[in-house]
Amino acid sequence: MRSPLLSLPGAVPGEGVDEGVAAHYGELFREQRALADGTGFVDLSHRGVVTVTGDDRLGWLHLLLTQHVSELPPQQATEALILSAHGHIEHALYLVDDGTTVWAHVEPGTQGALIDYLESMKFFYRVEVADRTADFAVVHLPAGSIAEAPEGTVVRETPYGRDVFLPREGLTEFAESHGPAAGLLAYEALRVEAHRPRLGFETDHRTIPHELGWLDSAVHLQKGCYRGQETVARVQNLGKPPRRLVFLHLDGSEVRLPPHGAPVRLAADGTDGRKLGFVTTSARHHELGPIALALVKRNVPADAPLIADDTAAAQETVVEP
């Protein structure tokens, strides 16, 4: 889905899965400061939108998701994962129920596979699953924003701001009345600062929730009956995750940010040392300078200086060793 807001002055398209929206509008740090101050909005209209309706929707989703949603109150936001049989993360859903429908936004391009899985699990339950991506766009109003969401829209309110499920044809009008627009690079920099993982960036084919700190926000440890639950319980009660998420303060003298997948090593071993992890997301922050999230082996000392690609990095613990 290519956003019409790419026609705004200064808009530079994103890359990869984010190419459908603006990476920035020409002033990255101004856009970050605006979001931090609670002004402006972020165009997330490239994200997939999935709805679930029917009398059994919450009880049915409760059986499939890592989160406790069987009694989810209307308008209360939550997030949840779908795991493989081995406990590896396959989907991340950002949910809200409006009283009759569960609305979820997901990573760009993942809604098809998600819907295929949900359809395969319907059985006799009274539920209907729909891809609403063509009809609805997600926009993000930052925490502290006094802007009003358009009347009648579904809003998912979190400590980080409000996600508005906006009819796609109203996107341009929304931008005219809720500006200034901030690009995805500004949004991502604040996400990295907040240590919030993102599917496909902080995850790979073998990531489990414990490695990213997702147990706090997306997994309910007192419920079972979902695929992969055995792995979650076993690692939580008997073992330790093989890797852990760390926050990196990068050397500001380097011009280039380490890309996704760049190797992370101990600084004492130099750039020829053994790879102990990889960079998941890097960003330039308006106050902190260059920062990143990385996934490293659990036994990497929490106070050890690191090298991300060829950039010196000081680590900050996100998930305890």
NORTA-V968671 format. One record per residue. N is the residue number from 1. OMEGA is omega as a letter, one per 30 degrees, with the letter a starting at -180 (NA if undefined). Layout:
n: {N | N}
omega: {OMEGA | OMEGA}
This chain:
n: {1 | 2 | 3 | 4 | 5 | 6 | 7 | 8 | 9 | 10 | 11 | 12 | 13 | 14 | 15 | 16 | 17 | 18 | 19 | 20 | 21 | 22 | 23 | 24 | 25 | 26 | 27 | 28 | 29 | 30 | 31 | 32 | 33 | 34 | 35 | 36 | 37 | 38 | 39 | 40 | 41 | 42 | 43 | 44 | 45 | 46 | 47 | 48 | 49 | 50 | 51 | 52 | 53 | 54 | 55 | 56 | 57 | 58 | 59 | 60 | 61 | 62 | 63 | 64 | 65 | 66 | 67 | 68 | 69 | 70 | 71 | 72 | 73 | 74 | 75 | 76 | 77 | 78 | 79 | 80 | 81 | 82 | 83 | 84 | 85 | 86 | 87 | 88 | 89 | 90 | 91 | 92 | 93 | 94 | 95 | 96 | 97 | 98 | 99 | 100 | 101 | 102 | 103 | 104 | 105 | 106 | 107 | 108 | 109 | 110 | 111 | 112 | 113 | 114 | 115 | 116 | 117 | 118 | 119 | 120 | 121 | 122 | 123 | 124 | 125 | 126 | 127 | 128 | 129 | 130 | 131 | 132 | 133 | 134 | 135 | 136 | 137 | 138 | 139 | 140 | 141 | 142 | 143 | 144 | 145 | 146 | 147 | 148 | 149 | 150 | 151 | 152 | 153 | 154 | 155 | 156 | 157 | 158 | 159 | 160 | 161 | 162 | 163 | 164 | 165 | 166 | 167 | 168 | 169 | 170 | 171 | 172 | 173 | 174 | 175 | 176 | 177 | 178 | 179 | 180 | 181 | 182 | 183 | 184 | 185 | 186 | 187 | 188 | 189 | 190 | 191 | 192 | 193 | 194 | 195 | 196 | 197 | 198 | 199 | 200 | 201 | 202 | 203 | 204 | 205 | 206 | 207 | 208 | 209 | 210 | 211 | 212 | 213 | 214 | 215 | 216 | 217 | 218 | 219 | 220 | 221 | 222 | 223 | 224 | 225 | 226 | 227 | 228 | 229 | 230 | 231 | 232 | 233 | 234 | 235 | 236 | 237 | 238 | 239 | 240 | 241 | 242 | 243 | 244 | 245 | 246 | 247 | 248 | 249 | 250 | 251 | 252 | 253 | 254 | 255 | 256 | 257 | 258 | 259 | 260 | 261 | 262 | 263 | 264 | 265 | 266 | 267 | 268 | 269 | 270 | 271 | 272 | 273 | 274 | 275 | 276 | 277 | 278 | 279 | 280 | 281 | 282 | 283 | 284 | 285 | 286 | 287 | 288 | 289 | 290 | 291 | 292 | 293 | 294 | 295 | 296 | 297 | 298 | 299 | 300 | 301 | 302 | 303 | 304 | 305 | 306 | 307 | 308 | 309 | 310 | 311 | 312 | 313 | 314 | 315 | 316 | 317 | 318 | 319 | 320 | 321}
omega: {l | a | l | a | l | l | l | a | l | a | l | a | l | a | l | a | a | a | a | l | a | l | l | a | l | a | a | a | l | l | l | a | l | l | l | l | l | l | l | l | l | l | l | a | l | a | l | l | a | l | l | l | l | a | a | a | a | l | l | l | l | a | a | a | l | a | l | a | a | l | a | a | l | l | l | a | l | l | a | l | l | a | l | l | l | l | l | a | l | a | l | a | l | a | l | l | a | a | l | a | l | l | l | l | a | a | a | l | a | a | a | l | l | a | l | l | a | l | a | a | a | a | a | a | a | a | l | a | a | l | a | a | a | a | a | l | l | l | a | l | a | l | a | a | l | l | l | l | l | a | l | a | l | a | l | a | a | l | a | a | a | l | a | l | a | l | a | a | l | a | a | l | l | a | a | a | a | a | g | l | l | a | a | l | l | l | a | l | l | l | l | l | a | l | a | a | l | l | l | l | l | a | l | a | a | a | l | a | a | a | a | a | a | l | a | a | a | a | l | a | a | l | l | l | l | a | a | a | a | l | l | a | a | a | a | a | a | a | l | l | a | a | l | l | l | l | a | l | a | l | a | a | l | a | a | l | l | a | l | l | l | a | l | a | l | l | a | a | l | a | l | a | a | l | a | a | a | l | l | l | l | a | l | a | a | l | a | a | a | a | l | l | l | l | a | l | a | a | l | a | a | a | a | l | a | l | l | a | l | a | l | a | l | a | l | a | l | l | a | l | NA}
